[in-house]
Amino acid sequence: MTARPSRRSIVRNPVANRDAARGRGTSRARIAARTGHFLGVHGETPITTVPGPPAETVRALRERLGSPADDLVTDEIARRFTICGDDEDCVTGLRGFAGAGLASLIVIDEGSQDPVATIEHLARTARAAGLLPG
């Protein structure tokens, strides 16, 4: 049996529902810096090595800790470690992570949204994904 990572992150972009394609791009750009930092802090540990980004990328993120490293966060790395985009993207992402054995989420509050509204949206999204009772 392969070990599964137990932490993920989710970000919701407020413009995503108005323009899904633009929202996805904006969400990914906003999450890339946080994801790079998160992975850099952990370095080569099961949190980063089990999902399988290249070891050289993980080392580079670690070396650049404290400096911008969002250019190292590819779409594939963002897909493996984050849930972002419009509401449908987030529901799909939550279902996928739950199916893979997700144990917990790290909710990144970037300060641009009301934290209570962010948690309420996460709960609505989890309900829509069938992960919380109705």
C-alpha positions in Angstrom: 0.0 0.0 0.0 1.3 3.4 -0.9 1.3 6.1 1.8 -0.9 9.1 1.0 -0.3 12.7 1.9 -2.6 14.0 4.6 -2.6 17.7 3.9 -3.9 19.8 1.0 -4.8 23.4 0.5 -7.8 25.1 -1.0 -8.2 28.6 -2.3 -11.3 30.2 -3.8 -11.1 33.1 -6.1 -14.1 35.5 -5.9 -14.0 36.2 -9.7 -14.1 32.5 -10.6 -17.9 32.3 -10.9 -18.1 35.2 -13.3 -15.4 34.0 -15.7 -14.4 30.4 -15.0 -11.3 30.4 -17.3 -10.0 33.7 -16.0 -10.8 32.6 -12.5 -8.9 29.4 -12.7 -5.8 31.2 -14.0 -6.1 33.9 -11.3 -6.6 31.2 -8.6 -3.6 29.2 -9.8 -1.4 32.3 -9.9 -2.5 33.3 -6.4 -1.9 29.9 -5.0 1.4 29.2 -6.7 3.5 31.4 -4.3 1.8 29.8 -1.2 2.3 26.3 -2.6 5.9 27.0 -3.3 6.4 28.2 0.2 4.5 25.3 1.7 6.5 22.7 -0.2 9.8 24.5 0.5 9.2 24.5 4.2 8.7 20.8 4.2 11.6 19.9 1.8 12.0 16.3 1.0 9.5 14.6 3.4 6.5 12.3 2.8 4.3 15.4 2.3 6.2 16.3 -0.8 7.7 13.0 -2.0 4.7 10.7 -1.9 2.7 12.8 -4.3 5.7 12.8 -6.5 7.0 16.2 -7.7 10.5 15.9 -9.0 13.1 15.8 -6.2 15.1 18.6 -7.9 12.0 20.8 -7.8 11.5 20.1 -4.1 15.2 20.9 -3.4 14.9 24.1 -5.5 11.8 25.2 -3.5 13.7 24.5 -0.3 16.7 26.5 -1.5 14.5 29.5 -2.5 12.5 29.5 0.8 11.8 33.1 1.6 12.2 34.2 -2.1 9.6 34.0 -4.8 9.4 30.4 -6.2 6.0 30.4 -7.9 7.7 29.8 -11.3 8.6 26.3 -9.9 5.0 25.4 -9.2 3.8 23.8 -12.4 0.1 23.1 -13.2 0.7 19.5 -12.3 2.1 20.4 -8.9 -0.8 22.8 -8.3 -3.2 20.0 -9.2 -1.6 17.5 -6.9 -1.4 19.8 -3.8 -4.2 22.4 -4.2 -7.8 22.8 -4.9 -8.5 26.1 -6.7 -10.8 27.5 -9.4 -14.5 28.0 -9.6 -17.1 26.2 -7.5 -17.3 23.1 -9.8 -13.4 22.8 -9.8 -13.5 22.9 -5.9 -16.2 20.3 -5.6 -14.4 18.0 -8.1 -11.1 18.6 -6.3 -12.6 17.8 -2.8 -14.2 14.6 -4.2 -10.9 13.6 -5.7 -8.8 14.2 -2.6 -11.5 12.5 -0.4 -11.3 9.5 -2.7 -7.5 9.5 -2.4 -7.8 9.3 1.4 -7.7 13.0 2.4 -7.4 13.4 6.1 -7.4 17.2 6.5 -7.2 20.5 4.7 -5.0 23.5 5.1 -7.1 26.5 4.3 -4.9 29.4 3.1 -6.3 32.8 4.0 -4.5 35.2 1.8 -6.2 38.1 3.5 -8.2 39.2 0.4 -11.5 37.7 1.6 -13.5 37.7 4.8 -12.3 34.6 6.8 -15.8 33.7 8.0 -17.1 33.8 4.4 -14.1 31.7 3.3 -14.9 29.0 5.9 -18.7 29.2 5.1 -17.9 28.7 1.4 -15.6 25.8 2.2 -18.4 24.1 4.2 -20.9 24.7 1.3 -18.4 23.2 -1.2 -17.8 20.2 1.1 -21.6 19.7 1.3 -21.9 19.9 -2.5 -19.1 17.3 -2.7 -21.0 15.0 -0.4 -18.4 15.3 2.4 -20.6 17.0 5.0 -24.2 16.4 5.8 -26.7 18.6 4.1 
